[in-house]
Structure formats: C-alpha cells, structure tokens
Amino acid sequence: MAKKVFIFDDNPDILELCTIILTDAGYDTKTSFHSNNIVNQVEEYMPDLIFMDNWLPDLGGLEATKTLKNTERLKHIPVIYFSANNDVKNLAAQAGADNYLSKPFDIDVFEKLVKEYL
C-alpha cells in the first residue's frame, strides 16, 4: 500500500505542484487549504507524513501543528513545516514540527525530505 502524505497550504499552485511530485513518486496525497477541524481532517486520512504551511485560514499552521502534536493518536505522524517566512526554522521549533522546508523550495530537497520520513 502506498504511503500517504497530507499537505496543508492555502496556495493552490503549491498544492498542485506537491501533488504532482508525490503522485509521480508513487505516494497517495491529500490536500487541504485550511486547518479547520485539524484533528478530524488528519484522523480521516491517517497520513504517514504531513506538510504544514504557516499561513492557513483560521487556525494557522503553528496552532494546527501544536494541536496535532498534543493529540495522542496523531503525535507520531511527522510534520514538516513549510513556509516562505524568513523565520521558518524558529516557527517549526515553536510548533513542535519534526522538520521544516523553506519556500520557494528545491524539488530535490522536497523529495529527499519525503524519502527521509517515509
């Protein structure tokens, strides 16, 4: 069974690009442009890896990641924080993310990160 990656980002171009890259690499992907009901969204799909944007409508990536990491059933799922924010490393640390990726990102670096966690 293919590994599953869930991408949270409010930019449709980023979602499409990530989906194409991951699908080509043989992964199942799901995308969401908001972090509302973050626990329900993640529980319904139970991904093996999550990419979390910083700027998301309503809850925001920081709070969404903290919520996931504080949820017993979901805290084992690696979260990679990705953002164009200059402070992405600090934001990822604050959120409790497992790693981070700066935007715009290099596709090779993106693929390497995915392989590292899957």
C-alpha positions as a LaTeX table, in Angstrom:
\begin{tabular}{lrrr}
\hline
Residue & $x$ (\AA) & $y$ (\AA) & $z$ (\AA) \\
\hline
Met1 & 0.00 & 0.00 & 0.00 \\
Ala2 & 1.27 & 3.45 & $-0.91$ \\
Lys3 & 2.43 & 5.80 & 1.82 \\
Lys4 & 0.12 & 8.77 & 2.39 \\
Val5 & 1.10 & 12.44 & 2.53 \\
Phe6 & $-1.27$ & 15.22 & 3.65 \\
Ile7 & $-0.42$ & 18.75 & 2.52 \\
Phe8 & $-1.93$ & 21.81 & 4.18 \\
Asp9 & $-1.42$ & 25.01 & 2.20 \\
Asp10 & $-3.64$ & 27.91 & 1.15 \\
Asn11 & $-1.86$ & 28.25 & $-2.21$ \\
Pro12 & $-3.47$ & 26.07 & $-4.92$ \\
Asp13 & $-0.28$ & 26.18 & $-7.05$ \\
Ile14 & 1.81 & 24.74 & $-4.22$ \\
Leu15 & $-0.82$ & 22.05 & $-3.55$ \\
Glu16 & $-0.87$ & 21.10 & $-7.22$ \\
Leu17 & 2.93 & 21.04 & $-7.55$ \\
Cys18 & 3.37 & 18.91 & $-4.41$ \\
Thr19 & 0.60 & 16.54 & $-5.51$ \\
Ile20 & 2.21 & 16.04 & $-8.94$ \\
Ile21 & 5.66 & 15.38 & $-7.43$ \\
Leu22 & 4.33 & 12.97 & $-4.80$ \\
Thr23 & 1.96 & 11.12 & $-7.14$ \\
Asp24 & 4.79 & 10.65 & $-9.66$ \\
Ala25 & 6.89 & 9.21 & $-6.82$ \\
Gly26 & 4.13 & 6.69 & $-6.01$ \\
Tyr27 & 2.61 & 8.29 & $-2.91$ \\
Asp28 & $-1.06$ & 8.90 & $-2.16$ \\
Thr29 & $-1.75$ & 12.54 & $-1.42$ \\
Lys30 & $-4.50$ & 14.60 & 0.09 \\
Thr31 & $-4.58$ & 18.37 & 0.28 \\
Ser32 & $-6.41$ & 20.97 & 2.32 \\
Phe33 & $-6.30$ & 24.76 & 2.07 \\
His34 & $-7.33$ & 25.31 & 5.71 \\
Ser35 & $-6.63$ & 23.85 & 9.13 \\
Asn36 & $-10.20$ & 23.86 & 10.49 \\
Asn37 & $-11.04$ & 20.66 & 12.39 \\
Ile38 & $-7.40$ & 19.71 & 12.01 \\
Val39 & $-7.73$ & 16.58 & 14.16 \\
Asn40 & $-10.74$ & 15.30 & 12.19 \\
Gln41 & $-9.09$ & 16.05 & 8.84 \\
Val42 & $-5.96$ & 14.12 & 9.80 \\
Glu43 & $-7.81$ & 11.24 & 11.50 \\
Glu44 & $-9.98$ & 10.65 & 8.43 \\
Tyr45 & $-6.91$ & 10.19 & 6.22 \\
Met46 & $-4.28$ & 9.00 & 8.74 \\
Pro47 & $-1.28$ & 10.08 & 6.65 \\
Asp48 & 2.29 & 8.87 & 7.12 \\
Leu49 & 3.60 & 12.43 & 6.71 \\
Ile50 & 2.18 & 15.97 & 6.90 \\
Phe51 & 3.39 & 19.17 & 5.27 \\
Met52 & 2.05 & 22.22 & 7.13 \\
Asp53 & 2.09 & 25.75 & 5.76 \\
Asn54 & 2.42 & 28.64 & 8.21 \\
Trp55 & $-0.26$ & 30.89 & 6.69 \\
Leu56 & $-3.52$ & 29.00 & 6.84 \\
Pro57 & $-7.02$ & 30.44 & 7.21 \\
Asp58 & $-8.41$ & 30.43 & 10.75 \\
Leu59 & $-6.27$ & 28.22 & 12.97 \\
Gly60 & $-2.90$ & 28.76 & 11.24 \\
Gly61 & $-0.04$ & 26.30 & 10.82 \\
Leu62 & 1.55 & 26.96 & 14.20 \\
Glu63 & $-1.57$ & 26.17 & 16.24 \\
Ala64 & $-2.58$ & 23.33 & 13.89 \\
Thr65 & 0.81 & 21.62 & 14.35 \\
Lys66 & 0.72 & 22.09 & 18.13 \\
Thr67 & $-2.77$ & 20.58 & 18.20 \\
Leu68 & $-1.62$ & 17.52 & 16.23 \\
Lys69 & 1.46 & 17.05 & 18.38 \\
Asn70 & $-0.71$ & 17.24 & 21.52 \\
Thr71 & $-3.16$ & 14.62 & 20.24 \\
Glu72 & $-2.14$ & 11.17 & 21.46 \\
Arg73 & $-3.40$ & 9.29 & 18.37 \\
Leu74 & $-1.66$ & 11.63 & 15.93 \\
Lys75 & 1.53 & 12.88 & 17.57 \\
His76 & 3.62 & 10.11 & 15.97 \\
Ile77 & 2.95 & 11.49 & 12.46 \\
Pro78 & 5.91 & 13.58 & 11.28 \\
Val79 & 5.03 & 17.18 & 10.45 \\
Ile80 & 7.24 & 19.19 & 8.11 \\
Tyr81 & 6.59 & 22.88 & 8.46 \\
Phe82 & 6.91 & 24.78 & 5.24 \\
Ser83 & 6.73 & 28.49 & 4.73 \\
Ala84 & 8.18 & 31.46 & 2.86 \\
Asn85 & 8.59 & 33.14 & 6.25 \\
Asn86 & 12.24 & 34.04 & 6.99 \\
Asp87 & 11.78 & 32.62 & 10.44 \\
Val88 & 10.57 & 29.20 & 9.30 \\
Lys89 & 13.14 & 27.34 & 11.42 \\
Asn90 & 12.01 & 29.06 & 14.63 \\
Leu91 & 8.33 & 28.72 & 13.73 \\
Ala92 & 8.82 & 24.98 & 13.14 \\
Ala93 & 10.52 & 24.65 & 16.53 \\
Gln94 & 7.75 & 26.63 & 18.27 \\
Ala95 & 5.10 & 24.47 & 16.63 \\
Gly96 & 6.86 & 21.23 & 17.59 \\
Ala97 & 7.28 & 20.20 & 13.94 \\
Asp98 & 9.72 & 17.43 & 13.07 \\
Asn99 & 11.45 & 19.43 & 10.35 \\
Tyr100 & 10.98 & 22.42 & 8.08 \\
Leu101 & 11.28 & 23.42 & 4.44 \\
Ser102 & 11.68 & 26.99 & 3.23 \\
Lys103 & 9.65 & 28.22 & 0.27 \\
Pro104 & 10.28 & 28.56 & $-2.53$ \\
Phe105 & 11.72 & 25.06 & $-2.23$ \\
Asp106 & 14.00 & 22.99 & $-4.39$ \\
Ile107 & 12.11 & 19.95 & $-5.69$ \\
Asp108 & 15.10 & 17.67 & $-4.96$ \\
Val109 & 15.17 & 18.84 & $-1.34$ \\
Phe110 & 11.40 & 18.29 & $-1.08$ \\
Glu111 & 11.72 & 14.73 & $-2.43$ \\
Lys112 & 14.67 & 13.99 & $-0.15$ \\
Leu113 & 12.70 & 15.12 & 2.91 \\
Val114 & 9.75 & 12.95 & 1.92 \\
Lys115 & 12.00 & 9.90 & 1.47 \\
Glu116 & 13.69 & 10.58 & 4.81 \\
Tyr117 & 10.35 & 10.39 & 6.66 \\
Leu118 & 8.74 & 7.62 & 4.61 \\
\hline
\end{tabular}
